[in-house]
Amino acid sequence: MAVTVLAAWLVGARSARRRKLGFWCFLSSNVLWIAWGWSAHAYALVVLQFALAAINIRGARKNDTAAT
């Protein structure tokens, strides 16, 4: 959860470098939530995290495009 909160803070930054780091933190948090959800048999959470990871990847790509 802490990684997710950190990621949200970083994505809201003005610096493109911090936003990029935020997206990587979001992807890391997705992996952590998937690992926890799988071990807890919380499969809806696992599916949600895959969907959120796709959205995070889209956001990271858009952030990279906007920076150039």
Buried (B, 14 or more C-beta within 10 A) or exposed (E): EEBBEBBEEBBEEEEEEEBBBBBBBBBBBBEBBBEBBEEEEBEEBBEBBEEBBEEBBEBBEEBEEEEE
